[in-house]
């Protein structure tokens, strides 16, 4: 964990596990019971008029291996509770990801809003869009224009819950092994 050049330090909530290879830089706030995996990069350091906008991550969030979270100067990233960002995803602000979302392997979310219970499939791109709640963005789709999305299935919703549960278990176990 490092400050940015403007003196902003990360703030990490209780019972959050940050892997030693993860890089958390600047004006970053991470909630409680989160898992920050190996080689994840969360960097809030681009100023606008001398001020850096925050990256705010809620509770029970898992940021898996190799995820990158960053934002353009003057914009922020807000991630709600119970969100899973799978291996290699890129979240680049301005972005809002509301509660209970899943962003798949290698997916890109940029200048976008994901409302509650959105499932972004692996390698999908969501750019300059707001996605309605309980929608599924299929794998590999490049979503920059109007496109009719399917409704999230109950199986996909259960998958989101399962990934969150497993990563909460990992968080607790890693914290115990560090003691």
C-alpha positions as CSV (number, residue, x, y, z in Angstrom):
1,X,0.0,0.0,0.0
2,X,1.4,3.3,-1.1
3,X,0.4,7.0,-1.1
4,X,-0.1,8.8,-4.4
5,X,2.1,11.8,-5.1
6,X,-0.6,14.0,-3.5
7,X,-0.4,12.4,-0.1
8,X,-3.5,10.3,-0.3
9,X,-3.2,6.9,1.5
10,X,-5.3,3.8,1.1
11,X,-7.8,3.0,3.9
12,X,-8.5,-0.7,4.4
13,X,-11.5,-2.0,6.3
14,X,-11.5,-4.7,9.1
15,X,-11.1,-8.3,8.2
16,X,-9.9,-7.5,4.6
17,X,-7.2,-9.6,3.2
18,X,-4.7,-7.9,0.8
19,X,-2.3,-10.3,-0.9
20,X,1.4,-9.1,-0.6
21,X,1.8,-8.8,-4.4
22,X,-1.3,-6.5,-4.7
23,X,-0.7,-2.8,-5.3
24,X,-3.1,-0.4,-3.6
25,X,-2.1,3.2,-4.3
26,X,-3.6,6.6,-3.3
27,X,-7.1,7.6,-2.5
28,X,-8.6,4.1,-2.2
29,X,-11.2,3.0,0.4
30,X,-11.8,-0.7,0.7
31,X,-14.6,-2.0,3.0
32,X,-14.8,-4.9,5.4
33,X,-14.4,-8.6,4.6
34,X,-12.9,-8.0,1.2
35,X,-10.4,-10.2,-0.7
36,X,-7.7,-8.5,-2.8
37,X,-5.9,-11.2,-4.8
38,X,-2.4,-11.6,-6.1
39,X,-1.2,-8.9,-8.5
40,X,-4.3,-6.8,-8.3
41,X,-3.7,-3.1,-8.9
42,X,-6.1,-0.5,-7.4
43,X,-4.7,3.0,-8.2
44,X,-6.3,6.4,-7.4
45,X,-3.6,8.9,-8.4
46,X,-4.7,11.1,-11.4
47,X,-5.4,14.6,-10.2
48,X,-7.8,17.2,-11.5
49,X,-7.2,20.7,-10.2
50,X,-4.9,19.3,-7.5
51,X,-7.5,16.8,-6.2
52,X,-7.7,13.0,-6.7
53,X,-11.1,11.4,-6.9
54,X,-11.6,8.2,-4.9
55,X,-11.9,4.6,-5.7
56,X,-14.5,3.3,-3.1
57,X,-15.0,-0.4,-2.7
58,X,-17.8,-1.7,-0.5
59,X,-18.0,-4.7,1.9
60,X,-17.6,-8.4,1.0
61,X,-16.0,-7.6,-2.4
62,X,-13.5,-9.9,-4.1
63,X,-10.9,-8.4,-6.4
64,X,-9.3,-11.5,-7.9
65,X,-5.9,-12.1,-9.4
66,X,-4.6,-9.5,-11.8
67,X,-7.6,-7.2,-11.7
68,X,-6.9,-3.5,-12.5
69,X,-9.0,-0.7,-11.1
70,X,-8.1,2.9,-12.1
71,X,-9.9,6.1,-13.1
72,X,-9.5,9.1,-15.4
73,X,-8.6,12.3,-13.7
74,X,-11.6,13.9,-12.1
75,X,-13.6,10.7,-12.1
76,X,-14.2,8.0,-9.6
77,X,-14.9,4.3,-9.2
78,X,-17.6,3.1,-6.8
79,X,-18.1,-0.6,-6.2
80,X,-21.0,-1.7,-4.1
81,X,-21.2,-4.6,-1.6
82,X,-21.0,-8.3,-2.6
83,X,-19.3,-7.7,-5.9
84,X,-17.0,-10.2,-7.6
85,X,-14.3,-8.9,-10.1
86,X,-12.9,-12.1,-11.6
87,X,-9.3,-12.7,-12.8
88,X,-7.9,-10.1,-15.1
89,X,-10.9,-7.8,-15.2
90,X,-10.3,-4.1,-15.9
91,X,-12.5,-1.5,-14.3
92,X,-11.6,2.0,-15.5
93,X,-13.6,5.0,-14.2
94,X,-15.8,6.7,-14.3
95,X,-17.6,3.6,-13.2
96,X,-20.3,2.7,-10.8
97,X,-20.9,-1.0,-10.0
98,X,-23.8,-1.5,-7.7
99,X,-24.4,-4.4,-5.3
100,X,-24.3,-8.1,-6.2
101,X,-22.6,-7.8,-9.6
102,X,-20.2,-10.2,-11.2
103,X,-17.6,-9.1,-13.8
104,X,-16.0,-12.1,-15.6
105,X,-12.5,-13.0,-16.5
106,X,-10.8,-10.4,-18.7
107,X,-13.9,-8.2,-19.0
108,X,-13.6,-4.5,-19.4
109,X,-15.9,-1.9,-17.8
110,X,-15.2,1.7,-18.8
111,X,-17.4,4.8,-18.4
112,X,-20.3,2.7,-17.3
113,X,-22.9,2.0,-14.6
114,X,-23.8,-1.6,-13.7
115,X,-27.0,-1.7,-11.6
116,X,-27.8,-4.4,-9.1
117,X,-27.4,-8.0,-10.1
118,X,-25.6,-7.5,-13.4
119,X,-23.5,-10.4,-14.7
120,X,-20.8,-9.4,-17.2
121,X,-19.6,-12.4,-19.0
122,X,-15.9,-13.3,-19.6
123,X,-14.0,-11.0,-22.0
124,X,-17.1,-8.8,-22.5
125,X,-16.7,-5.0,-23.0
126,X,-19.1,-2.6,-21.4
127,X,-18.3,1.0,-22.4
128,X,-20.3,4.2,-22.1
129,X,-23.5,2.3,-21.1
130,X,-25.8,1.9,-18.1
131,X,-26.9,-1.7,-17.7
132,X,-30.3,-2.2,-16.1
133,X,-30.6,-4.4,-13.0
134,X,-30.7,-8.2,-13.3
135,X,-29.2,-8.3,-16.8
136,X,-26.7,-10.6,-18.4
137,X,-24.0,-9.3,-20.7
138,X,-22.9,-12.4,-22.7
139,X,-19.3,-13.6,-23.0
140,X,-17.2,-11.7,-25.5
141,X,-19.9,-9.1,-26.3
142,X,-18.7,-5.6,-27.1
143,X,-21.4,-3.4,-25.6
144,X,-21.0,0.2,-26.7
145,X,-24.3,0.8,-28.4
146,X,-27.9,-0.1,-27.8
147,X,-28.2,-3.9,-27.5
148,X,-31.1,-5.9,-25.9
149,X,-29.7,-7.9,-23.0
150,X,-31.2,-11.1,-21.6
151,X,-32.6,-11.2,-18.1
152,X,-30.3,-12.7,-15.5
153,X,-31.2,-16.3,-14.8
154,X,-31.6,-17.8,-11.3
155,X,-28.6,-20.0,-12.0
156,X,-26.5,-16.9,-12.8
157,X,-27.7,-15.2,-9.6
158,X,-26.7,-18.3,-7.6
159,X,-23.3,-18.3,-9.2
160,X,-22.8,-14.7,-8.1
161,X,-23.7,-15.6,-4.6
162,X,-21.5,-18.6,-4.6
163,X,-18.4,-16.7,-5.8
164,X,-18.9,-14.1,-3.0
165,X,-19.3,-16.9,-0.4
166,X,-16.2,-18.7,-1.5
167,X,-14.1,-15.6,-1.4
168,X,-15.4,-14.6,2.0
169,X,-14.1,-18.0,3.2
170,X,-10.8,-17.4,1.5
171,X,-10.5,-14.0,3.1
172,X,-11.1,-15.4,6.6
173,X,-8.6,-18.3,6.0
174,X,-5.9,-16.0,4.7
175,X,-6.3,-13.7,7.6
176,X,-6.0,-16.6,10.0
177,X,-2.9,-17.9,8.3
178,X,-1.2,-14.5,8.6
179,X,-1.5,-14.5,12.4
